């Protein structure tokens, strides 16, 4: 008896069940009861259900290996790394804030940098904005305009370790793109997109954000980029978006 060809595209439950039932006469002539109540049919249908689930997992995993069919952000991040492309993170909105007085005063009113203002939206949510420059309402004037950026500054401290490729996970999420500033022992370091062109003595770091929105700071390995000295006090200042959606000026 010749071996029948395998239908490799038959992966759904009904197709698998139909193919297996059709193969029963090739295996034995004693199995003649194909009713759903037959114990053999119960096991056969159970195997079809498990096989359909496994085929789905295999197809889904295979789809994540190609850009046109990938559905998970982490898969896109990993595929982009293969060609040296980096996906952009969330971008903080920018605007101008106007500070007004009901009447002119005799002295100057100084609005400091990093002053926090909160905007209320129609749906009741609030978005924080922070001034990026100081401003002054001079005596005799009633208003001043200052540029602002969405989000609130946050500083995290960590202790450096003499480990190659050290990775420090930041606690904040929804961190704005290109808003992380790192200093080690009081000296500012420079963010780079990669360490390929970093010299062994270059104080460089790079940031990486996963599909869960968690950002990590990565340091060099001593060949490309300096390894931070063990025990050196370090800190990172970040912008954290106060809302998932940004508002424009």
N, C-alpha and C positions, 0 to 999 in steps of 0.2 A: 504494500500500500504506500503510495507516494506521500511525501510530507507536504502539507498545505502551506502556502505562503502566509506570512504573518502580517496582519494589517497594522503597521506601526502608528498609523494616524487614528486608530480607534482607541480613544482614551476616556470616553464618557461611559457611564454606568450601563446604559442600554446597549451600546456597541460591544462592550466587553462581555456582557451577559449573552448577547446573541452569538458572538463568536465562540464562547466556551460551550454553549449548548450545542452548537453545530459540530464541535469536535468530539462530543461524547461518543457517538457511534464509531469514531476512528479508534477509540481506546477500548471499548467493551460493547458487547451486544446484550449485556444483562441489565443495563440501566435503561429502562423504558419509561419510567414514571418521571415526567418533567413538570408535574404539578408543583406549585409553590409550597405545598405542605410536605413534600418529600424532604427528608433530612439532607440528602445530597444537594438538592436545590437550595436549601437554606444556607449551607456552607458555601455553595458556588456564588450565591448572591452576596453573601458576606464578603467573600474575597473580591468580588467586583466593586463593592463599595469602598473597601480599603485601597484597592488599586486605583480607583478614580481619585481618591484623596492624595495618594502618593504622586500620581501623574500631575495633579494640579500643583503640588509643591515643587516638583521638578521643573515644570514649565515656568512657574513664577520665579524660581531661582535663576533659570536660564535667561528669562526676560530682563533681569536686573543687570546682566552683563553687557547690554547694548543700550546706547543712548536713546534710540527711538522708542524702545519699549520699557525702559526703566521707569518705575513708579515711586521709588523711595529716594528721598533726598540724599541719604548717605551713599547710595549707589552712584548718584550723579557726582557727588563729591569725589568718590574714589576713582571713577572713570575720568574725571577732569584732571586728577593728579597725574594720570598716565601721560597726558600731553602737556603738562605744565600749566594748566589753566586753573584758576582759582575762582570759585563762585563768590559773588559779592554777598555781603550780609546786609542787614537792615540799615537804612540810611536815616539819620536824624534830620528832621525838617528844620529849616531856618526861617526866620522872620525878623521883623523890627517891632520893638515894643515902644509905646509912647507913654511916658509918665507925665501926668498932668496934676496941677495944683488948682484948687478953687480960686485962689488969688495969689498975686505975687508977694514974695517975702523979702525981707530986708537983706538976708544972707543967702549964700549959695547952698543948694541941696545936692549932696554927692550921692550918686547911685553906684555902689561898688560893683566890681566885676564878680561874676558867679552869683549874683542875686537871683533867687528862685521866684518865679511867678507861675501862677497856675491858671490855665484856661479851662473854662467850663463849657462842655459841649451840650447840644440840645438833648442828647440822650442821657444826660446826667453824669457821664464820665468826665474825668479831669486829666489834663495833659500838662506836665511840668515843662517850663522853659527856663533857661538859665542865660543870663547876660554874659556875653563873651568879651565885652569891653566896659570900662567904667564910663560913666556919663555924669554930667553936672547940669543942674537947672540953675542958671545964674540968677543973681538978685535982679528983680524986675521982670523976669520971665516966668511963664506959667507951665512950660512943658519942655520935654527933651526926648529925643529918640535915640535908642540904642539897639544894636543888633543882638539877637538872641538865638539860641540853638535848643532844639527839643531834647529833653532828658535831664538827668541829674547826675552830677559828678559823684563818683564813689571811689574810695581808695582802699586797697587791700594790701596787707603786709605779709611777706613770706620770707623764710630763711633759705638762702641759697645753699646748694649741696654740690660738692665736687663730683658731679656725675655727668658723663657725656650725654648729650641730648636730653638734658633735664626738661621736664614738662610740668608746668604749674597750671592747674585748673582754677579758673576764676569762679567765684561763687555767683556772680551776677549773670543774668540771662538777658537776651535781647540787647546785646551790646552793639552800639553803632559801629559801622564800618570805619576803619582807620582812626579810631578814637582811643586806642590803648597807648599809654605812655609808661615806660618802665625805667626805673632808676635802681642801680645797685651801688650800695655804699655812698649814696648821695650823688653819683654820677649818672647822667641820663644816657640811655642806650638808644640805638637807632633801629627802627623796625625795617625789615627787608622782606621781600616776597619769598625769597629762598636763600639758602646758604651756599649756593654754587659758586658765587663770586666773592664770598666772604673770606678774608685772610685769617690766619690763625690767631692774630691779635685783635681782630675786629670785634668791637662790642656791639654785636648785632643780636637781634631776636626776631622771631616771627610769630604771628598769631594764627590759630586754626580753630574754626568753629564747626562742630559736628551737627548732625541732623536734629538733635534735641535743643539746639541753641546754646550749648555750653561752649565757652571760649577758653582755649588753653594758650599759654605763652610758652614757646619752645626756644631753648638756647642751643648754642653750637656744641661741637664735639671736640674742640681743641685743634682740629685740623681746618675746619671751616667754621669760624666763629669761636669766641672765647668761652670757656667753661667758667661760670661764676665761682668765685672763691667760697669755700666752705664757711658757713656761718655769717656770710656777709648779709647785713640787713638790706632787704629789697622791698620795693613797693611798686604797685601799678595803679595808675589813675585811669578810670574808664568812664565813658558815657554810657548810661543805661537808659534805653528808651522807656518812657513812662507809659506808653500805650502801644498797642499793636498797629494802630493806624496813625499816620502822621497827618497833620493839618498844614496847609501851605499858607503863606502870607496873603 
